[in-house]
Amino acid sequence: MSNPPVIAAVDGSDHSLRALEWARTAALSRGTGLLVAHVLPDVSQLYAGRRSSLHDPNEPARFADPVGDYVRGVLEAAPALPPEVRYEALEGSVPEALRVIAAEAAPMMLVMGSRGRGGFATLLLGSNSRAVATTATCPVVVVPHADRDAPGGAPADGAPGTYSHGADPHGTAPPAAGASAGRVVLGLHAAETPEDVLLFAFAEAAARGTTVQVVSAYAVPPGPTLIVDSPFQVIPPEALADDGDAVPAEREMLRAQTERLAPLRSRYPQVPVEQAAVPGDAAGRLVDASRSAALVVVGRHHPRRRSLLMGSVANAVLQHAHGPVAVVPALHPDEDS
């Protein structure tokens, strides 16, 4: 594939087929190829190893791969396919096999379901999905299972300190992925989020023809009265030019956002931008926004902390989001954000 492909990880489960549909649509919107990757079950891997070690010419050269055959049938029934579709049967553990193919193919993104055939019915995030999202060298999009779909509703314009640049979005999310049509939501720490995370969010919004809503959280100072889930306050752009009535921390956060987003606005002038400064819990606000978002984009962890653990915000959003979540690593960790 000449351009970086979109990889869809499948295991034949309904969850992975939702991810496959999301990946198919993403590849179409980006004009790139689709690589469908399936890690063979243990029994098939044992058979392949036995045949290789015995060199038995009487054994059939191809072992049964019902998942591969099933997925090919699903794709053949799709209304449209990317310019190139390739299928790869992998061996090894699921996380390691997917990490290897992601490193080799250098994909635009790797898409997988929030859980596969294993686990129990109420499991929010499977171990394989968590492991791949934590360690892959490319952005990983996790598509939640149907039980976590939001019951529909209008996009949430009411974030504290929200103001917009440009027209309302008219983007379209893949229907089988469970996300309603809406904006791309970007969780941003203005001083720490790597540039790769911002670039991914804006590129995805440009491909979808929709808006980027940027959500940043600021600390709430302790006080005698704490108002939880207070009504959203909307701040128009002109309010930033004077004293206004905004909380000082909101105003400072919006200013920091504006400065950080300036290069992205220049690079993607066709992408409308909405900015939101929210008190306290960034993860909770992002989960709320996921109810009407086409995609929520978060950074994997702090770029200057060489930890193998996923950041708390990314982990919480993956666990509870109602729509697809993209976890983006620092692809160029040696560069300053």
KEVEXKE-399850 format. One line per field, with one value per residue (C-alpha): x, y, z; residue number from 1; residue in three letters. Coordinates in Angstrom, 1 decimal. Layout:
<recs>
east <- c(X / ...) .
north <- c(Y / ...) .
up <- c(Z / ...) .
k <- c(NUM / ...) .
r <- c(ALA / ...) .
</recs>
This chain:
<recs>
east <- c(0.0 / 1.6 / -0.1 / -0.2 / -3.2 / -5.9 / -5.5 / -8.7 / -8.1 / -10.8 / -11.6 / -15.1 / -17.0 / -19.7 / -17.5 / -14.7 / -17.1 / -18.2 / -14.5 / -14.1 / -16.9 / -15.5 / -12.1 / -13.6 / -15.3 / -12.2 / -10.0 / -12.6 / -12.7 / -8.9 / -8.5 / -6.1 / -5.9 / -7.4 / -5.4 / -7.5 / -5.5 / -6.6 / -4.6 / -5.1 / -6.6 / -4.3 / -5.5 / -4.6 / -1.2 / -0.5 / -1.4 / 0.8 / 3.7 / 3.1 / 3.0 / 6.2 / 8.1 / 7.1 / 7.4 / 4.5 / 3.5 / 0.3 / -1.0 / -3.0 / -0.9 / -3.6 / -5.3 / -8.9 / -9.4 / -13.1 / -12.7 / -10.8 / -13.4 / -16.2 / -14.6 / -13.9 / -17.7 / -18.6 / -16.4 / -17.7 / -21.2 / -20.1 / -21.5 / -18.0 / -14.4 / -11.1 / -8.8 / -6.9 / -7.9 / -5.5 / -6.0 / -3.3 / -3.5 / -1.0 / 0.5 / 1.5 / -0.3 / -2.9 / -1.2 / 2.2 / 1.1 / -0.8 / 2.1 / 4.4 / 2.2 / 1.6 / 5.3 / 5.9 / 3.0 / 3.3 / -0.4 / -2.4 / -4.3 / -5.2 / -8.9 / -10.2 / -13.2 / -13.3 / -13.4 / -13.4 / -14.8 / -13.2 / -14.3 / -17.8 / -20.8 / -20.4 / -16.7 / -16.0 / -12.5 / -10.8 / -7.2 / -6.1 / -7.6 / -6.0 / -2.6 / -2.6 / -3.8 / -1.1 / 1.9 / 1.2 / 3.5 / 0.6 / -2.8 / -5.3 / -9.0 / -11.1 / -14.8 / -17.0 / -19.6 / -23.2 / -24.2 / -22.3 / -24.0 / -25.5 / -29.3 / -28.9 / -29.2 / -28.0 / -24.3 / -23.3 / -22.6 / -22.7 / -19.2 / -18.0 / -16.1 / -17.2 / -16.8 / -16.8 / -14.9 / -16.7 / -20.0 / -21.8 / -20.5 / -22.2 / -19.9 / -21.0 / -19.8 / -19.9 / -23.3 / -22.2 / -19.7 / -22.4 / -21.3 / -23.8 / -22.9 / -20.9 / -17.7 / -14.2 / -13.6 / -10.0 / -8.8 / -6.1 / -3.6 / -2.3 / 1.2 / 1.7 / -0.3 / 2.1 / 1.6 / 0.9 / -2.4 / -3.6 / -2.5 / -4.5 / -7.6 / -7.5 / -6.7 / -9.6 / -12.0 / -10.8 / -11.4 / -14.9 / -15.7 / -16.6 / -15.7 / -13.0 / -14.2 / -11.2 / -11.8 / -9.3 / -9.8 / -8.6 / -8.2 / -11.1 / -9.9 / -11.4 / -14.3 / -17.1 / -19.6 / -18.8 / -21.4 / -21.3 / -22.6 / -23.6 / -25.1 / -22.7 / -21.6 / -21.0 / -18.3 / -18.3 / -15.0 / -15.4 / -15.6 / -12.0 / -11.0 / -12.2 / -12.7 / -16.0 / -17.6 / -15.6 / -13.8 / -10.1 / -9.0 / -11.4 / -10.1 / -6.5 / -7.2 / -9.0 / -6.1 / -3.6 / -5.8 / -5.9 / -2.2 / -1.6 / -4.2 / -3.0 / -0.7 / -3.4 / -5.9 / -3.5 / -2.7 / -6.4 / -8.3 / -11.3 / -11.9 / -14.1 / -12.9 / -14.8 / -13.0 / -14.2 / -12.6 / -14.1 / -13.6 / -12.1 / -12.6 / -11.5 / -12.2 / -15.8 / -16.4 / -14.9 / -17.1 / -20.1 / -19.0 / -18.6 / -22.4 / -22.7 / -19.1 / -17.9 / -14.6 / -12.9 / -9.1 / -6.8 / -3.0 / -1.7 / 0.4 / 2.6 / 5.2 / 8.0 / 7.2 / 8.7 / 6.0 / 4.5 / 1.3 / -1.6 / -2.5 / -5.5 / -7.6 / -7.0 / -7.7 / -11.0 / -12.2 / -11.5 / -13.3 / -16.5 / -16.9 / -20.1 / -18.4 / -15.0 / -11.9 / -8.5 / -5.5 / -2.6 / 1.0 / 3.8 / 5.0 / 8.0 / 8.8 / 12.1 / 10.5 / 9.0 / 5.3) .
north <- c(0.0 / 3.3 / 5.5 / 4.6 / 2.2 / 2.0 / -1.3 / -3.0 / -5.7 / -8.4 / -11.7 / -12.3 / -10.9 / -8.3 / -5.8 / -6.3 / -6.1 / -2.6 / -1.7 / -3.1 / -0.9 / 2.2 / 1.4 / 0.9 / 4.2 / 5.9 / 4.5 / 5.7 / 9.2 / 9.4 / 7.8 / 5.1 / 1.4 / -1.0 / -3.7 / -6.3 / -8.1 / -11.3 / -13.1 / -16.8 / -18.8 / -21.1 / -24.2 / -22.8 / -21.7 / -25.1 / -26.7 / -24.4 / -25.1 / -28.9 / -28.8 / -26.7 / -29.0 / -32.3 / -31.2 / -33.5 / -33.1 / -34.9 / -32.1 / -29.4 / -26.3 / -24.0 / -24.5 / -23.4 / -19.8 / -19.3 / -15.7 / -14.7 / -16.2 / -14.6 / -11.1 / -11.3 / -12.1 / -9.0 / -6.8 / -8.1 / -7.0 / -3.5 / -0.7 / 0.6 / -0.4 / 1.5 / 1.5 / -1.4 / -4.1 / -6.6 / -9.4 / -10.7 / -13.7 / -13.2 / -15.5 / -14.9 / -13.2 / -10.6 / -7.5 / -8.5 / -9.5 / -6.2 / -4.2 / -5.9 / -5.3 / -1.7 / -1.1 / -2.7 / -1.2 / 2.3 / 2.8 / 6.0 / 4.3 / 0.9 / 0.3 / -2.3 / -3.1 / -2.3 / -6.1 / -9.3 / -12.8 / -13.1 / -11.5 / -11.1 / -9.3 / -6.1 / -5.7 / -2.1 / -2.6 / -5.8 / -6.6 / -6.8 / -3.4 / -1.8 / -3.4 / -2.3 / 1.2 / 1.5 / 0.4 / 0.7 / 2.9 / 4.5 / 6.0 / 3.4 / 3.9 / 1.9 / 1.4 / 0.6 / -2.2 / -1.5 / -1.5 / 1.7 / 3.6 / 6.9 / 7.1 / 9.9 / 13.6 / 17.0 / 17.8 / 19.3 / 22.9 / 23.8 / 23.6 / 26.2 / 29.0 / 27.7 / 29.7 / 28.8 / 29.7 / 28.8 / 27.2 / 24.3 / 20.9 / 18.6 / 15.6 / 12.0 / 9.2 / 5.6 / 4.4 / 0.9 / 2.3 / 3.6 / 7.2 / 9.8 / 12.4 / 15.2 / 16.9 / 15.6 / 16.3 / 16.9 / 16.7 / 19.3 / 20.2 / 23.4 / 23.0 / 19.3 / 17.6 / 16.5 / 18.1 / 14.7 / 14.5 / 17.9 / 17.0 / 13.7 / 15.4 / 18.2 / 15.7 / 13.5 / 16.5 / 17.7 / 14.2 / 14.1 / 17.7 / 18.5 / 20.7 / 20.2 / 20.9 / 21.4 / 20.7 / 21.7 / 21.5 / 23.9 / 23.5 / 24.6 / 26.4 / 25.2 / 27.3 / 27.2 / 26.2 / 23.7 / 23.5 / 20.2 / 20.0 / 23.7 / 25.0 / 25.7 / 29.2 / 30.3 / 32.9 / 34.5 / 35.4 / 39.1 / 38.5 / 37.5 / 41.0 / 42.7 / 41.9 / 40.1 / 37.9 / 34.7 / 33.0 / 34.1 / 30.5 / 30.0 / 33.0 / 32.0 / 28.5 / 29.8 / 32.1 / 29.3 / 27.1 / 29.9 / 30.3 / 26.5 / 26.1 / 29.0 / 26.8 / 24.2 / 26.8 / 28.0 / 24.5 / 23.5 / 26.7 / 24.7 / 23.1 / 25.1 / 25.1 / 25.3 / 25.9 / 24.9 / 25.4 / 23.2 / 23.1 / 20.1 / 16.7 / 16.6 / 12.9 / 13.3 / 16.2 / 14.2 / 11.2 / 13.5 / 14.9 / 11.4 / 11.0 / 13.2 / 13.1 / 11.3 / 10.7 / 11.7 / 12.2 / 12.0 / 11.8 / 8.5 / 10.0 / 12.9 / 13.2 / 13.8 / 10.9 / 7.8 / 5.6 / 2.5 / 3.3 / 5.1 / 8.5 / 8.7 / 10.8 / 8.5 / 5.4 / 6.9 / 8.0 / 4.5 / 2.9 / 4.9 / 6.8 / 6.3 / 6.4 / 5.8 / 7.1 / 7.7 / 7.2 / 9.0 / 8.5 / 11.0 / 9.9 / 12.2 / 12.1 / 13.9 / 17.0 / 19.6 / 19.8) .
up <- c(0.0 / -1.1 / 1.5 / 5.2 / 5.5 / 8.2 / 10.0 / 11.3 / 14.0 / 13.8 / 15.6 / 14.1 / 17.1 / 16.7 / 18.4 / 15.9 / 13.0 / 14.3 / 14.3 / 10.8 / 9.5 / 11.2 / 9.7 / 6.2 / 6.3 / 7.7 / 4.9 / 2.3 / 3.8 / 3.8 / 0.4 / 1.7 / 1.9 / 4.4 / 6.1 / 7.9 / 10.6 / 12.4 / 15.0 / 14.5 / 17.3 / 19.3 / 17.5 / 14.1 / 15.3 / 16.7 / 13.4 / 11.5 / 13.8 / 13.6 / 9.8 / 9.6 / 12.0 / 10.5 / 6.8 / 6.0 / 2.3 / 3.0 / 5.2 / 3.4 / 2.8 / 4.0 / 7.4 / 8.0 / 8.9 / 9.3 / 10.7 / 7.6 / 5.3 / 7.2 / 7.2 / 3.4 / 3.0 / 5.1 / 3.1 / -0.2 / 0.9 / 1.8 / -0.3 / -1.1 / -0.5 / -0.1 / -3.2 / -1.7 / 0.8 / 2.2 / 4.7 / 7.1 / 9.3 / 12.2 / 14.8 / 18.4 / 21.2 / 20.1 / 21.6 / 20.4 / 16.9 / 16.4 / 17.8 / 15.3 / 12.2 / 13.3 / 13.5 / 10.1 / 8.2 / 9.8 / 9.5 / 9.8 / 12.6 / 14.1 / 14.8 / 17.1 / 19.2 / 22.9 / 23.7 / 21.7 / 22.2 / 25.6 / 28.9 / 30.3 / 28.9 / 31.0 / 30.5 / 29.5 / 28.0 / 27.1 / 28.1 / 24.4 / 23.6 / 26.6 / 25.9 / 22.2 / 23.0 / 25.7 / 23.7 / 19.9 / 17.9 / 16.0 / 16.9 / 18.2 / 17.7 / 20.1 / 19.0 / 22.0 / 21.9 / 21.3 / 25.0 / 25.4 / 22.6 / 23.7 / 23.1 / 20.6 / 21.2 / 20.0 / 20.2 / 23.5 / 22.9 / 26.5 / 27.8 / 30.2 / 28.3 / 24.9 / 21.7 / 18.1 / 14.9 / 11.6 / 10.7 / 12.4 / 11.5 / 9.1 / 9.4 / 9.2 / 11.5 / 10.3 / 11.4 / 12.3 / 14.7 / 17.0 / 16.9 / 16.0 / 13.4 / 15.1 / 15.8 / 16.6 / 20.3 / 21.3 / 24.9 / 25.2 / 27.9 / 26.3 / 27.8 / 27.6 / 24.8 / 22.0 / 18.6 / 17.1 / 19.0 / 17.7 / 14.1 / 14.3 / 15.5 / 12.9 / 10.1 / 11.1 / 11.2 / 7.8 / 6.3 / 7.8 / 6.9 / 10.5 / 13.5 / 16.1 / 19.7 / 22.0 / 25.7 / 28.4 / 32.2 / 34.8 / 38.5 / 40.7 / 43.9 / 47.1 / 48.4 / 50.9 / 48.2 / 45.5 / 42.7 / 40.9 / 37.3 / 37.2 / 34.0 / 31.2 / 30.5 / 26.9 / 26.2 / 22.8 / 21.1 / 21.8 / 25.5 / 25.5 / 24.5 / 27.6 / 31.3 / 30.8 / 33.4 / 32.9 / 35.7 / 35.4 / 35.1 / 32.2 / 30.4 / 30.9 / 29.7 / 26.6 / 25.9 / 26.2 / 23.9 / 21.3 / 21.3 / 21.0 / 18.2 / 16.0 / 13.8 / 13.4 / 12.3 / 9.7 / 8.5 / 8.4 / 7.6 / 6.4 / 9.8 / 12.2 / 15.8 / 19.1 / 22.3 / 25.8 / 29.2 / 31.9 / 35.6 / 37.3 / 35.6 / 32.0 / 31.6 / 32.7 / 30.3 / 27.5 / 28.2 / 28.2 / 24.9 / 23.4 / 23.5 / 20.4 / 19.0 / 15.9 / 17.6 / 20.9 / 20.6 / 23.6 / 24.1 / 25.5 / 28.3 / 29.3 / 26.6 / 29.1 / 31.4 / 29.9 / 31.5 / 29.9 / 31.7 / 30.0 / 31.4 / 33.8 / 31.4 / 28.4 / 30.5 / 31.9 / 28.5 / 27.0 / 29.9 / 29.7 / 26.3 / 24.4 / 21.0 / 19.3 / 21.1 / 19.4 / 21.8 / 20.1 / 21.3 / 21.0 / 17.6 / 17.8 / 21.6 / 21.3 / 20.0 / 22.3 / 22.3) .
k <- c(1 / 2 / 3 / 4 / 5 / 6 / 7 / 8 / 9 / 10 / 11 / 12 / 13 / 14 / 15 / 16 / 17 / 18 / 19 / 20 / 21 / 22 / 23 / 24 / 25 / 26 / 27 / 28 / 29 / 30 / 31 / 32 / 33 / 34 / 35 / 36 / 37 / 38 / 39 / 40 / 41 / 42 / 43 / 44 / 45 / 46 / 47 / 48 / 49 / 50 / 51 / 52 / 53 / 54 / 55 / 56 / 57 / 58 / 59 / 60 / 61 / 62 / 63 / 64 / 65 / 66 / 67 / 68 / 69 / 70 / 71 / 72 / 73 / 74 / 75 / 76 / 77 / 78 / 79 / 80 / 81 / 82 / 83 / 84 / 85 / 86 / 87 / 88 / 89 / 90 / 91 / 92 / 93 / 94 / 95 / 96 / 97 / 98 / 99 / 100 / 101 / 102 / 103 / 104 / 105 / 106 / 107 / 108 / 109 / 110 / 111 / 112 / 113 / 114 / 115 / 116 / 117 / 118 / 119 / 120 / 121 / 122 / 123 / 124 / 125 / 126 / 127 / 128 / 129 / 130 / 131 / 132 / 133 / 134 / 135 / 136 / 137 / 138 / 139 / 140 / 141 / 142 / 143 / 144 / 145 / 146 / 147 / 148 / 149 / 150 / 151 / 152 / 153 / 154 / 155 / 156 / 157 / 158 / 159 / 160 / 161 / 162 / 163 / 164 / 165 / 166 / 167 / 168 / 169 / 170 / 171 / 172 / 173 / 174 / 175 / 176 / 177 / 178 / 179 / 180 / 181 / 182 / 183 / 184 / 185 / 186 / 187 / 188 / 189 / 190 / 191 / 192 / 193 / 194 / 195 / 196 / 197 / 198 / 199 / 200 / 201 / 202 / 203 / 204 / 205 / 206 / 207 / 208 / 209 / 210 / 211 / 212 / 213 / 214 / 215 / 216 / 217 / 218 / 219 / 220 / 221 / 222 / 223 / 224 / 225 / 226 / 227 / 228 / 229 / 230 / 231 / 232 / 233 / 234 / 235 / 236 / 237 / 238 / 239 / 240 / 241 / 242 / 243 / 244 / 245 / 246 / 247 / 248 / 249 / 250 / 251 / 252 / 253 / 254 / 255 / 256 / 257 / 258 / 259 / 260 / 261 / 262 / 263 / 264 / 265 / 266 / 267 / 268 / 269 / 270 / 271 / 272 / 273 / 274 / 275 / 276 / 277 / 278 / 279 / 280 / 281 / 282 / 283 / 284 / 285 / 286 / 287 / 288 / 289 / 290 / 291 / 292 / 293 / 294 / 295 / 296 / 297 / 298 / 299 / 300 / 301 / 302 / 303 / 304 / 305 / 306 / 307 / 308 / 309 / 310 / 311 / 312 / 313 / 314 / 315 / 316 / 317 / 318 / 319 / 320 / 321 / 322 / 323 / 324 / 325 / 326 / 327 / 328 / 329 / 330 / 331 / 332 / 333 / 334 / 335 / 336 / 337) .
r <- c(MET / SER / ASN / PRO / PRO / VAL / ILE / ALA / ALA / VAL / ASP / GLY / SER / ASP / HIS / SER / LEU / ARG / ALA / LEU / GLU / TRP / ALA / ARG / THR / ALA / ALA / LEU / SER / ARG / GLY / THR / GLY / LEU / LEU / VAL / ALA / HIS / VAL / LEU / PRO / ASP / VAL / SER / GLN / LEU / TYR / ALA / GLY / ARG / ARG / SER / SER / LEU / HIS / ASP / PRO / ASN / GLU / PRO / ALA / ARG / PHE / ALA / ASP / PRO / VAL / GLY / ASP / TYR / VAL / ARG / GLY / VAL / LEU / GLU / ALA / ALA / PRO / ALA / LEU / PRO / PRO / GLU / VAL / ARG / TYR / GLU / ALA / LEU / GLU / GLY / SER / VAL / PRO / GLU / ALA / LEU / ARG / VAL / ILE / ALA / ALA / GLU / ALA / ALA / PRO / MET / MET / LEU / VAL / MET / GLY / SER / ARG / GLY / ARG / GLY / GLY / PHE / ALA / THR / LEU / LEU / LEU / GLY / SER / ASN / SER / ARG / ALA / VAL / ALA / THR / THR / ALA / THR / CYS / PRO / VAL / VAL / VAL / VAL / PRO / HIS / ALA / ASP / ARG / ASP / ALA / PRO / GLY / GLY / ALA / PRO / ALA / ASP / GLY / ALA / PRO / GLY / THR / TYR / SER / HIS / GLY / ALA / ASP / PRO / HIS / GLY / THR / ALA / PRO / PRO / ALA / ALA / GLY / ALA / SER / ALA / GLY / ARG / VAL / VAL / LEU / GLY / LEU / HIS / ALA / ALA / GLU / THR / PRO / GLU / ASP / VAL / LEU / LEU / PHE / ALA / PHE / ALA / GLU / ALA / ALA / ALA / ARG / GLY / THR / THR / VAL / GLN / VAL / VAL / SER / ALA / TYR / ALA / VAL / PRO / PRO / GLY / PRO / THR / LEU / ILE / VAL / ASP / SER / PRO / PHE / GLN / VAL / ILE / PRO / PRO / GLU / ALA / LEU / ALA / ASP / ASP / GLY / ASP / ALA / VAL / PRO / ALA / GLU / ARG / GLU / MET / LEU / ARG / ALA / GLN / THR / GLU / ARG / LEU / ALA / PRO / LEU / ARG / SER / ARG / TYR / PRO / GLN / VAL / PRO / VAL / GLU / GLN / ALA / ALA / VAL / PRO / GLY / ASP / ALA / ALA / GLY / ARG / LEU / VAL / ASP / ALA / SER / ARG / SER / ALA / ALA / LEU / VAL / VAL / VAL / GLY / ARG / HIS / HIS / PRO / ARG / ARG / ARG / SER / LEU / LEU / MET / GLY / SER / VAL / ALA / ASN / ALA / VAL / LEU / GLN / HIS / ALA / HIS / GLY / PRO / VAL / ALA / VAL / VAL / PRO / ALA / LEU / HIS / PRO / ASP / GLU / ASP / SER) .
</recs>
